[in-house]
């Protein structure tokens, strides 16, 4: 006979801030559900940016570990409202330099005087940094087609915030030979030295030499500081790009002086800018 709405708080929060979440229980007939019992629970999960842990996975990584921050009971007021306050406690075991985002899920169960129970929830994103950088471009593209990047700066609610960003591109020194794909995962112990292993298995991966993030950095081919635009367009110097692997790094600071960065590895291949690249499915 009634429904529950839990509103997402407005604004951007940092770790250790106090957060207040407001909810409402309202009957479908339009009247407020006052005097209802509210049971709530606040849990935290952590998510890392897409560039964290290059070489092991693609895309943002979320920890499956869920930690309870607080729980309790309340009662709805005459307006059918209830307010839940909690402190955005971070996971101290997570390295701040990895730019984690902590997601706090507020779950509620509301029971009216007739014993009917309805649930509601919302999620609040909190981080050490009040700004996020996003580099959006294909992992592989024709070298001659690289004329601009997509670099966006947003707050944690994905709303654009103009920022002065430095973007650099460095070429990677890739291995001189091709490697055969692994048939099994990398061992945690090695009973054979690299030289001996490569003597027996010259085309197989010994440790992590196939991981792009482990390749040494070469010459810097772009170093530019400019303000971001809402459409994300970031022009680069015109000219002929070499084929190979490159590391793109965007760096800025948020309004609190915290360092914010984003990284991406791209592969440029030779060919015409009008050609279409077909990726394996």
SULSUL-V979985 format. One record per backbone hydrogen bond with DSSP energy under -0.5 kcal/mol. NH is the residue of the N-H (numbers start at 1). CO is the residue of the C=O. Records with the same first field share a line. If there is no record, write none. Layout:
NH = CO / CO
This chain:
3 = 26
5 = 24
7 = 5 / 22
13 = 125
15 = 127
16 = 88
17 = 14
19 = 86
21 = 84
23 = 82
24 = 5
25 = 80
26 = 3 / 24
27 = 31
28 = 1
30 = 27
33 = 25
34 = 32
35 = 76
37 = 111
38 = 74
39 = 37 / 109
40 = 38 / 72
41 = 107
42 = 70
43 = 105
44 = 67
45 = 103
47 = 101
48 = 61
49 = 98
52 = 49
54 = 51
56 = 53
57 = 53
61 = 48
63 = 46
67 = 44
69 = 42
70 = 42
72 = 40
74 = 38
76 = 36
77 = 81
80 = 77
82 = 23
84 = 21
86 = 19
88 = 17
89 = 87
92 = 90
94 = 91
98 = 95
99 = 96
101 = 47
102 = 126
103 = 45 / 101
104 = 102 / 124
105 = 43 / 103
106 = 104 / 122
107 = 41 / 105
108 = 120
109 = 39
110 = 118
111 = 37
112 = 116
115 = 112
118 = 110
120 = 108
122 = 106
124 = 104
126 = 102
127 = 13
128 = 100
132 = 154
134 = 152
136 = 134 / 150
137 = 135
141 = 267
143 = 269
145 = 142
146 = 143
147 = 145
149 = 234
151 = 149 / 232
152 = 134
154 = 132
155 = 159
158 = 155
161 = 153
165 = 163 / 226
166 = 251
167 = 165 / 224
168 = 249
169 = 222
170 = 247
171 = 219
172 = 245
173 = 216
174 = 172
180 = 203
191 = 189
197 = 193
198 = 194
199 = 195
200 = 196
201 = 197
204 = 201
205 = 180
211 = 208
212 = 210
214 = 211
215 = 212
218 = 171
221 = 169 / 219
222 = 169
224 = 167
226 = 165
228 = 163
232 = 229
234 = 149
236 = 147
241 = 239
244 = 268
246 = 266
247 = 170
248 = 246 / 264
249 = 168
250 = 262
251 = 166
252 = 260
254 = 258
257 = 254
260 = 252
262 = 250
264 = 248
266 = 246
267 = 139
268 = 244 / 266
269 = 141
275 = 272
278 = 276
279 = 277
